[in-house]
Amino acid sequence: MVNTKLSQLEQPDAFVGRHVGPDDAEQQAMLDLLGYGSLDELTDKAVPITIRDRTPLALPDACDEDAMLAELRGLANENRVMTSLLGLGYSDTITPNVILRNVLENPAWYTAYTPYQPEISQGRLEALLNFQTMVTDLTGLEIANASLLDEGTAAAEAMTLCHRMNPSSGSVFFVDSECHPQTIAVVETRAVPLGLDVRVGDPEADVPADGVFGVLIQHPGTSGRLRDLGPIIERLHAQGALVTVATDLLALTLLVPPGEQGADVVVGSSQRFGVPLGYGGPHAGFIATRTEYQRSLPGRLVGVSVDAGGRKALRLALQTREQHIRREKATSNICTAQVLLAVIAGLYGVYHGPDGLRRIASRVHRLTSVLATGLRSGGIDVVHSSFFDTIRVRLPGKARAIATAAREHGINLLEVDDDELRIALDETTTRAVVEAVWSAFGVTATVDDVDAQTETGIPVGLGRSSDFMTHPVFHEHHSEHEMLRYMRRLSDRDLALDRTMIPLGSCTMKLNATAEMIPVTWPEFGALHPFAPIDQAAGYRKMFSDLESWLCEITGYDAVSLQPNAGSQGELAGLLAIRAYHQSRGEGHRSVCLIPASAHGTNAASAAMAAMRVVVVACDDHGNVDVDDLKTKAHENANDLAALMVTYPSTHGVFEEQIRDVCAVVHEHGGQVYLDGANLNALVGVAKPGQFGADVSHLNLHKTFCIPHGGGGPGVGPVAVREHLAPFLPNHPLVAEAGPETGVGPISAAPWGSAGILAISWAYVRMMGGAGLLHATQVAILNANYIARRLDEHFPVLYAGPDGLVAHECILDLRGITHDIGVTAEDVAKRLIDFGFHAPTMSFPVAGTLMVEPTESESKHELDRFCDAMIAIRAEIARVEQGEWSEDESPLRRAPHPAADVATDDWNRPYTRDEAAFPGSVEPGSKYWPPVSRIDNAYGDRNLFCSCPPVEAYMEDDE
């Protein structure tokens, strides 16, 4: 037996080999095909020498999974989770265990992508339709979207919706002083660049008579106050204003819904429907409105359509509203939202049903009423007589002392000032907690005794009488077996990373390792309120510090804000920082933003939100930024040039050689360079944007740093800046430590955005180390070039660098095939479903193409399986070309093929059932069966229906 040293047997970097798909032998085989001897040689050829950085990343050495979890457990234990009765739109909640284990902790749900390919997304689309139905029913409005990023963002989006729908009424947006302070601040941040005038006050007394296009009212108010909204809304409508109500879904099970009182828009957060606090996120915001405003709704909207066989099917509706199509004219810059959290909230509604939700709400309200009665019996001044779950207590000169006493009982109360406290209860509140609060106030009582003397805090006129959530889905799954099987049926309809690679270009669908996900549901991270005293979050603060430092080292920037809770919000934060920087130098007139024609639509939409005028820069025949056109546009706009937004590597999948020159041109003309970090997965360890000319980037932690996409969110989009922009990063009105005093205001409702999932990226960097991150980047480049080389003779690769190499993704050009044969990129995408694959990105950034990004996490076996499928599809295209099949009667045009079609008695197609269902080397035993055939997009938009179909529709199907 060989005498091996212990140091040779220990593998602190073992995780790198788990994360990276191809082993050493597979990497060498791929390198041999490409003609390179090593990863370093390939990298040196692919990455321009002008930006190549060979300095090792100064990060902690790699560690194994157990060591990482032990270290992270140490940080978690530094957080002190107390009973938080702080309110402000955040409530502790009980995530039903059946949902916790089978959705939140299930990769079949959390590794899926946004459902742009609806045929393989029917499960989560149904879950989102449940969410939309629940929101419309509870709010009393006709249509709701499939989630927004948080309540503050939803309120800001409502403001811009109202302005689009009511522009002639003026520029004033009036905000109720009873709105949560973070909501007011996010609205103000959004309003400033748009030239909207936000005024805060009492909507019953302070609204100006003229010039008001919209009003935002909180109901119940942040202090707990309930009001009769009907007369208020009627009066505001008479003044020509549209009215938005920010509300609480649980409260609406007991209160008259705002839609029944005349509200035009209703927004809020669904967090308390089973989603952990997570120190502020991620949580699913919501927005609902009237049918006449549906085309101005921001974000994703799930609608009912039909497939090619006439069966009901679901899809994303009205996509022409969105930023990837309308660019700077889009309704919003939001790309994805909070799908996983909306799914959880919707399933919480399914599991409890309307009666269960009413019982939870009634118990919360009863305990709050008992609490108020007990305090009053002790001579305490409880201000409002009408409330749902929050009470306002006036204690001149004593509030801080009582809050301190409550903390000694392990309870956080909200200190407004030394004269006022607020107390907000939730479904986790117990009798013991109520009695402990009384004790802190010096009141001695028992819940049973006080309960007998307590009246309700909801006046008769404000109580709900209308039914809600009447659809059978909210009544059929209340036993755990039924719920478990329902969720399994939904997940079985979808394709996620647990089944197959998802080779979506510009999306970086890499491994979301189990070890990275485990800490997300630790209560030390999940149960902390975002406005808990800062000393109770010491572990979080250390994690933030580590992550900010590591991201600066990786990118070459000087400062990072973790607050933006999506890439779109990181973009906006970066552009607002640029805007504020110019203003600080007396150059506030600079408002032109140069954007290449190839840019993602989010860039243009974000620029418009930052009040910048978009000027498009051409691309040359090789897909690069046309430097001559850039120089011309920069010179023409030199006096007003604010920024250039450029993606690197480009959206064409290439390392552009002249990126330093591009940055220099912009700087010479007084502008700043915003480098979109969507493609950072090709740069980590090989080049640093902050050192080759960029001033600011947003980073997608849900791409490069392993936070899963969740079926369309959550994401985290930190913004990283050079030193001169650091004073203008986001901050927060309630937590000074969350950003610089000179910041642009909050971008997200919570101080650190979606803090609850930052542990995922922390874990990834900690386990990979600097060398591991470099290796991952090099293998990502290798995998993309391997696919490009294997497929180029079948589907030409549209763009490549000087040595014929791509970056981390490649564009396959199908335009010639479409022109000559009639088979489209969509046909190929849908046919890939029959092979068990999620399609690559369709028609972006070039119409009629497919963009493929394999990431470093896919093995050579999986890459070959994909390439073999594409080559087999090319052979099918040849059969169409040769006249064996017409394009309309080919398996390409008829794809995908659900079991119901293949098993039909009436098979009259010119290809066999085997050719339809088991093309290439697809194994019957591991076959993924799509639940529907190709979905009719036009039908869904012509017949828009965005909630669960009525029972009669199912009866008609049966007939």
Protein Blocks (a to p, Z undefined) as FASTA:
>chain_A
ZZddfklmpcfklmmmmmpmbdfklmmmmmmmnopabfklmmmmmpcfklocfbdcdddd
dddfklmmmmmmmmmmmpccdddfkgnoiacddddfklmmmmmmmmklmmpccfkblmlm
mmmmmmmmmmmmmmmmmnopabdcebdfblklmmmmmmmmmmmmmmmnojbdcddfkbcf
klmmmmmmmmmmnopacddddfklmgcfehpabdcdddddfkopacdfklmmmmmmmnop
acdddddfklmmmgccfklnopabdcddfklnopafklopacdddddddfklmmmpgcjd
ddddddfkopacdddehklmpmklnmmmpfbfcfbdclmlmmmmmmmmmmnommlmmmmm
mmmmmmmmmmmmmmmmnopacfblbdfkbccdddehklmmmmmmmmmnopacddfblmbc
cddddfkbcfklmmmmmmmnopacdfklmmmmpccfbdfklpcfbdchkbfklmmmmbfk
lmmmmmmmmmmmpccfklbccfbghklpacddfklmmmmmpmklmmpcfkbcfklmmmmm
mmmmmmmmmmmmmnopabdcfkbgcfklmmmmmmmmmmmmmmmnopampmcdcddfkbcf
klmmmmmmnopacddddddfkopacfklmmmmmmmmmmmombdcdddddfkopacfklmm
mmmmmmmnopacdddfklmmmmgopacfklnopabdcddfklmnopafkonaaadddddd
dfklmmmgccdfklmklpcfklgbjfbfbfnlpmklmmmmmmmmmmnommlmmmmmmmmm
mmmmmmmmmmmmmmccfbdcfkopafkbccddfklmmmmnopafklmmmmmmmnopacdd
ehiabghiacddebjmbcfklmmmmmmmmmmmmmmmmmmmnomacfklgcklmpccdfkl
mmpmblcbfbdfklmmmgcjbcfkloccdfbdcddfklmmmmgcfbdcdfklmmmmmZZ
